[in-house]
Amino acid sequence: MSLQPSPTAARQIVWPTVVTIISAAILIGAEVFGAAFAGGWALAILFGLNDTGAHILQAMLFAIGVFIMAAFIRAAQRVEPFTRRA
């Protein structure tokens, strides 16, 4: 039994899928991160925080946005795999 992958098990990148998912991620990322910064600014005003508090709140919401984007990419890759067998 060989541990080498067989030539028939070669993988090819499915470029249309990759481009579609990356494009959707850019669009959704702009919305998520824009909402994080605007929401942090609005919440800081609502709670009467100074500039430092607003930046900390924005950073926390930005981190949540990164988590959301990573989850989106993982879910999209499960639905539309980036590779296929050749």
C-alpha positions as CSV (number, residue, x, y, z in Angstrom):
1,M,0.0,0.0,0.0
2,S,1.5,3.3,-1.1
3,L,1.1,6.5,0.9
4,Q,1.6,8.6,-2.3
5,P,-1.6,10.1,-3.7
6,S,-2.6,8.4,-6.9
7,P,-2.5,10.4,-10.2
8,T,-6.3,9.9,-10.5
9,A,-6.8,11.7,-7.1
10,A,-5.3,15.0,-8.4
11,R,-7.2,18.1,-7.5
12,Q,-8.0,21.1,-9.7
13,I,-9.1,24.5,-8.5
14,V,-12.6,25.5,-9.5
15,W,-11.9,29.2,-10.4
16,P,-15.5,30.3,-11.0
17,T,-16.4,29.1,-7.5
18,V,-13.4,30.7,-5.9
19,V,-14.0,34.0,-7.6
20,T,-17.7,34.0,-6.7
21,I,-17.1,33.3,-3.0
22,I,-14.3,35.9,-2.8
23,S,-16.5,38.5,-4.5
24,A,-19.3,37.7,-2.0
25,A,-16.9,37.9,0.9
26,I,-15.7,41.3,-0.2
27,L,-19.3,42.6,-0.5
28,I,-20.4,41.1,2.8
29,G,-17.1,42.1,4.5
30,A,-17.6,45.8,3.5
31,E,-21.1,45.7,5.1
32,V,-20.0,43.8,8.2
33,F,-17.0,46.0,8.9
34,G,-18.8,49.2,8.0
35,A,-21.5,48.3,10.4
36,A,-18.9,47.4,13.1
37,F,-17.3,50.8,12.9
38,A,-20.5,52.8,12.6
39,G,-22.2,50.7,15.3
40,G,-19.2,51.2,17.6
41,W,-19.3,55.0,17.0
42,A,-23.1,55.1,17.6
43,L,-22.9,53.0,20.8
44,A,-20.1,55.1,22.1
45,I,-22.2,58.2,21.7
46,L,-25.2,56.5,23.3
47,F,-23.2,55.4,26.3
48,G,-21.2,58.7,26.5
49,L,-17.8,57.1,26.0
50,N,-14.7,59.1,25.0
51,D,-12.7,58.5,21.8
52,T,-10.7,55.8,23.4
53,G,-13.8,53.9,24.5
54,A,-15.2,54.3,21.0
55,H,-12.1,52.8,19.5
56,I,-12.1,49.9,21.9
57,L,-15.8,49.2,21.1
58,Q,-15.1,49.4,17.4
59,A,-12.2,47.0,17.8
60,M,-14.4,44.5,19.6
61,L,-17.1,44.7,17.0
62,F,-14.4,44.4,14.3
63,A,-13.2,41.2,15.9
64,I,-16.8,39.9,15.9
65,G,-16.9,40.8,12.2
66,V,-13.7,38.8,11.5
67,F,-15.4,35.8,13.2
68,I,-18.5,36.3,11.0
69,M,-16.4,36.5,7.8
70,A,-14.4,33.4,8.7
71,A,-17.7,31.5,9.4
72,F,-19.1,32.7,6.0
73,I,-16.0,31.5,4.1
74,R,-16.1,28.1,5.8
75,A,-19.8,27.6,5.1
76,A,-19.5,28.8,1.5
77,Q,-16.6,26.4,0.9
78,R,-18.7,23.5,2.3
79,V,-21.5,24.3,-0.2
80,E,-19.3,25.1,-3.2
81,P,-15.9,23.4,-2.8
82,F,-12.8,25.2,-4.1
83,T,-11.4,22.1,-5.6
84,R,-12.6,19.0,-7.5
85,R,-11.0,15.8,-8.6
86,A,-9.4,16.0,-12.0
